[in-house]
Amino acid sequence: MGKRRRHTACVDCFRITGGRPLEGEVRASGSKNAGLPLLAACLLGEGDWAFSRVPRLKDIDTMRLLLGRLGAGSCHGEDPDQVLLHVPASLETEAPYDIVRRMRASIAVLGPLLARVGRAVVPLPGGCVLGTRPIDIHLRGMEALGAKVELQHGVVHAQAPVGGLRGARVNLLGPFGSTVLGTVNVLCAASLAHGSSRLEGAACEPEVVAVGEFLQAAGAKISGLGTAVVEIEGVSGLSPPASPWQLPADRIESGTLLLAAAMTSGRVRVTDCLPQELQALLDLLDQAGLPVTTGPDWMELDARGKRPQAVAVQTAAYPGFATDLQAQWLAVATQAEGISTVCEGVYPERFMHVPELLRLGAKIERDGAIARVHGPSALSGAPVLASDLRASAALVLAGLAAQGETVVRRVYHLDRGYQRLEQKLTPLGAEVRREVDEERP
Ligand code: EPU
């Protein structure tokens, strides 16, 4: 009988000793979800593009890798937070499955490639732990602009008509409201289409506005950003803005850091952030009895000696409460007095963190898209497994409040969207150590 080979993989884990209130000031990084489509949007124009305040994240590396495979090489500038991207006159049009399957945001190259080259071949990203996550609205948008779209062997083949895409009226609404990356994809494609386009049911998320403003700086003619109706007058070409384009603060990272104060009854001030983009979270904390003080680019939660009160919340499109903060809020709800309810209105399946929070002693019942948290629970440290980006953040928060030691495994999920979170938490007084974890299947 042949010997079975044992495969091991070295990945990082976090070892957290919880139970300490966090206290201090922490700076927000640049936004992942603005940065990813901004980088992809550069495919719309030949030249040298430059960005500053780019977070050092796995997902940004994956996007750079994908753009590199399409012919657009990139490097860091003198400052490691700068990314310089060279987009040549001619581009490859086929996105490799090997990269797309790692990151759904890869789909953001579809609109730019189709508009600039007239052809795009992008594998369907497939589902993920958040649920099915179709891209039908993206494809419908490309068809409305005149593209022929076919699905063959799991791969989307999109071809612009002879003479290029044509401006059109595009409805971006789906069963769960609008789509962030779908809006960005159609916005990019319509920017180089002939004639005018009207996007109805456009997503209003700040990341869509960030991409739209960047396109404007590159020469696109767009109005109505941040509203449900966006109008675009196609132009013949885009070119890099005169100076490096600075990414806005990451609102989800900022919100997560603020919630670390709520979680540990501490005091945290987040600086270089955009509190106005987090109004729904600030309102919720206020309702929970934890008012947040804000300035133009900072916010502070002083929760010393306080516990949150249970409240009910539903995730929704912007300016509603962000689904990307739902897992972290659920962790905080374990410390709240009373029964909190969380209804997931964007991804009804996005509850992979619940079984792991139960391991730490949380009391949570799930009923479809609704979770009921009975609090407060005295959490106790345990080994837990991260399943996705925001679920990992929730487990780290829970570990900070749990008595004893929590080991969060598979923090590569966390590293996709949080720039060295342990280095932000440690100066606040958290005991979080990154270690190499030898995983056996
Ligand atoms: N949807 C469709 N059809 C489509 C597109 C979306 O039915 O063609 C549905 C989705 O299944 C979902 C809803 O519409 O139920 C909203 O999805 P959306 O398209 O807005 O999500 P996305 O653009 O793929 C971005 C963020 C996500 C964030 C969502 C919602 C990036 C790179 N990703 O995804 O961020 O959860 O918007 O706000 O911007 C994260 O950072 O952890 C993350 C998952």
Boltz pocket constraint, residues with backbone or C-beta under 6 A from the ligand:
constraints:
  - pocket:
      binder: B
      contacts: [[A, 32], [A, 33], [A, 34], [A, 36], [A, 104], [A, 105], [A, 132], [A, 133], [A, 134], [A, 135], [A, 136], [A, 137], [A, 138], [A, 139], [A, 174], [A, 175], [A, 176], [A, 177], [A, 178], [A, 179], [A, 180], [A, 181], [A, 182], [A, 207], [A, 323], [A, 324], [A, 346], [A, 347], [A, 389], [A, 390], [A, 417]]
      max_distance: 6.0
